[in-house]
Each structure stands twice: as C-alpha cells, then as structure tokens.
Amino acid sequence: MNSAEHQDQAAASCERVLSGMRPTGALHLGHYHGALKNWAQLQRDHDCLFFVADWHALTTHYDSPEIISAHTHDMVVDWLAAGVDPQQSTLFVQSRVPEHAELFLLLGMGTPLAWLERVPTYKEQISNLKDKDLLTYGFLGYPLLQAADILIYQARWVPVGADQVPHIEMSREIARRFNTLYGKDAGIEAAARAAAERLPEDSRGQLASLRRAADQEGRVEQRDAARALVAASKLSRSDRQALLAQIDGGRRSILREPEALLTPESRLPGLDGRKMSKSYGNSIAIREERGSVEQKIRRMPTDPARVRRSDPGNPERCPVWQFHLAYSDAACREWVQRGCTSAGIGCLECKQPVIDSVLREQQPMLERAQPYVDQPALVRDILDAGCQRAQQAARETMREVREAMGLRAPS
C-alpha cells in the first residue's frame, strides 16, 4: 500500500462502523427494524464493514457446523434485500479473514481471566441454554474474539442495543490494556513536537490550546476535539500517531478504542407480543410469502376482553396495536383507538391496515433479493470482494500489532 492509500485508509477509519451477525439463516422483520434498517442508513455517511460472525456461531453450535454455510447465504441475501449495498459497504465472512484469530490469540496473552468471567451474559447464557455444554474455552473467550473483530479494523463506531454496551466497554478496556503494555515509546514527545511543527500555524496553536485545556484545566472533553483536529489534518500517518499518542499520555495508540453507537430499540414485537424470534414461532420473515404474511397477521391474538364482535376492547392489551405503533400513521391509530374501544370495528378490520403496511414494506425487499435468489453466485462474488477488502485492512493492523509486540511477520 502506498502512502496516499495509507492516509486514505486512516482517514476512512476515523468514521468506520463495524457490525456483525451470527449466521442464523433467513432473518425476520425484527432484525430489519432492530439492525438492518440502521445499517442501510449508516452506510450513506460512514465506511461500513458488516460481517458474518461464523466463528461466533461455533461458540454455541460447535456440534452442528454443517448448517453455517447455508445460513450464511440466506442471511446475506436478507441483508441485501434490506438495502445494505455492497457498493457502499464491505460485506465479508469472519472466518475468511484469519487475522481475526491471530489478534484474538495475541490479545488473550494479556487479558485478565476475571474480565471474561464477569461478562453479564456468560453465566446468564450458561443458565438459560441448559441443553448445551457451554463450559468451553471458546464460549468463555467469545467477548475477546468480539473485541478482536472490532479492534482489527480500527473502527470508531459499533452500532449496538443498550444491552450490548458492556461488550463495547470491554473492547475499550482490552484496547487500552494492549496500548499500555505495548505502546511505550520514549521518543514520543520528540516525535510529537516535530509533527506539530508540520501543522499549519493556526492548527498548531489550536492544538496547543486544546491540550492545555485538557491537561492543565481538567477539561478532559477537549481531548476529543484535539483528536478530531489531528485526524482531520493532512499529516502523514506516523505524524498523526505521534500527536495522538501525546494527547493520550505518551503512548502510541496501536489499537483504537471503539465507541458504542446506540441503535433505536426495535418497535416491532413478535406476533404474540413477545420479542420477535424464530424460536418462539412468532416471527415474519423479511422475504416471507404474501399469503403466509396475511394468514399470520389475521391469526394474531387480540385483546382477550373482546370475546364477541360487539365487546369493546383496549388496544393497549392487544399485540396488534404494537404493530400499528410501528407501521400506522396518526390518523389510522386514532381510527383503531376509537373503533376498538367502542366496538365500532372488528379485529379483522383492525388488522387489515397492518397487513397492507407489512406487505408494502416487504415489496422492495423482495425485488432487491430476487437477482440473488436467481443467481446465488452473485452473493459469493460480493463476499469474495468484501473478504479481500477486509483482509487488506486487517493485515495493516496486524503489521502494527506484531511490530509493537516484537514479533516477525509471517513470510
């Protein structure tokens, strides 16, 4: 990679977004409203990498690996159907970028065992998934693998729900510890001073002012402004690294500390009011057939107080109302409220606007998916190209990691 490409990659990573999903096969509308819709929006303004987390699938399904390949294909088709664009985003498969495993191994050398044992979901999943033997090294280490997935791409943002924020904080701690252990550089101040001299005079003065505010006045939030100023500069990567290390206390920032990008909680529950899940049998697939969608919604349970058509109901007690909140406009919701509480409309009448809205939302997804259904090789081509791009970025990080740890690169 030449210097210009190197700088372009560094600039892109300043706003890089990374996210992944375990391959579970065809996805449902809960996945769309909870993640994929957000992915499609993020790719417009960020350098996005979205990956199939097949190694993560093995941490809980190590005894049934044969399903992963088919599930990967179906899931990626649903990503494409939902509007994730391979011309705007990088789509790839985790296991086809072996640098993930190398970074996972190296991070494991210095990560305290207690950090992994305190992850909230560790004991919770062992308790909940009693039919699985999860007392394995792989399952214990999955938060560390997750950290490697993020850190190897120097991603700034990781879109997650509120329940996943602790995992991002652990990734930050792991990056911080690695940088503390291996980022020592006695000559960093001299390098930073030399780099600052190459900044335009106004930028140099602004950087000094921001550092003074953070270091001497305790306004630590000014460090973010200082980092942004350096990241936006036209300095070489090594100069930027020296200045960022100075801002962060005199150590090189080999691995970037990621930040959680909170995604809006999905407003779409399952057909029975619980969380939408294939395991609950209450889901609508992104590419479900029209007749099946109509039948499922017509069979949705409603307010149990409405035994007869003439009985008034309460929308707040009806799962169908939650779909109206996700799909219907104010006028339609007012019609539902008035008609349900007065018994002016029946439950099937109430469900029809939901059916129409869901089918209308699905139609462009079905159209986007059809070329990939007709020509499965297109999906393979997208993943091949994405894996190459992802590996190029991962190799760049691993060169820095190996150098910092005193390891020779493989020949």
VENVEN-V260140 format. One record per residue. PHI is phi in whole degrees, -180 to 180 (none if undefined). Layout:
PHI  PHI
This chain:
none  -81  -61  -63  -64  -61  -68  -61  -65  -64  -65  -64  -67  -61  -120  -74  -116  -132  -153  -151  -139  -69  -75  -113  92  -59  -97  -115  -65  -64  -64  -64  -73  -87  -145  -65  -61  -70  -58  -62  -78  -63  -64  -71  -123  -135  -85  -103  -122  -124  -128  -84  -89  -73  -66  -64  -61  -71  -66  -117  -125  -66  -93  -140  -70  -66  -85  -67  -63  -65  -64  -62  -60  -61  -68  -66  -59  -68  -59  -66  -63  -76  108  -69  -107  -66  -82  -108  -125  -101  -109  -153  -109  -52  -70  -90  -121  -63  -60  -56  -68  -66  -66  -56  -62  -69  -64  -64  -64  -120  -90  -61  -59  -61  -62  -74  -71  -92  -60  -56  -78  -64  -69  -63  -73  -60  -72  -79  -99  -69  -82  -116  -86  -102  -84  -122  -62  -62  -71  -61  -90  -63  -65  -72  -63  -61  -63  -62  -56  -79  -68  -68  -105  51  -72  -86  -114  -129  -71  -144  -80  -58  -72  -98  -57  -57  -69  -70  -63  -64  -61  -64  -64  -66  -63  -62  -66  -61  -64  -67  -73  -120  -98  -62  -155  -63  -94  -66  -64  -64  -65  -68  -63  -66  -67  -62  -66  -89  -79  -58  -57  -67  -68  -63  -67  -66  -64  -62  -65  -66  -65  -63  -63  -75  -83  -103  -104  76  -88  -63  -64  -70  -64  -63  -65  -66  -62  -63  -62  -67  -62  -85  -73  -100  -70  -69  -59  -66  -65  -63  -62  -63  -68  -65  -64  -63  -61  -89  108  96  -120  -68  -91  -73  -114  -79  -79  -78  -124  -75  -112  -65  -98  -59  -65  -60  -90  -106  -85  -77  -64  -104  95  -81  -59  -69  -158  -61  -68  -86  68  -124  -112  -120  -70  -56  -114  -71  -66  -55  -62  -68  -62  -59  -64  -63  -70  -64  -92  -59  -67  -125  -57  -62  -72  -91  -75  -115  -58  -84  -79  -71  -127  -128  -56  -64  -100  -116  -59  -64  -60  -63  -71  -64  -63  -84  -116  -95  -83  -62  -64  -67  -64  -64  -60  -65  -57  -67  -69  -71  -70  -105  61  -77  -129  -91  -65  -67  -63  -63  -79  -61  -61  -67  -57  -61  -70  -64  -63  -66  -68  -74  -56  -65  -67  -63  -68  -67  -77  -56  -58  -79  -70  -72  -131  -55  -63  -62  -66  -61  -64  -62  -70  -59  -65  -66  -64  -64  -65  -64  -67  -61  -68  -65  -65  -62  -64  -66  -61  -69  -63  -63  -61  -64  -91  75  -104  -83  -68  -63  -79
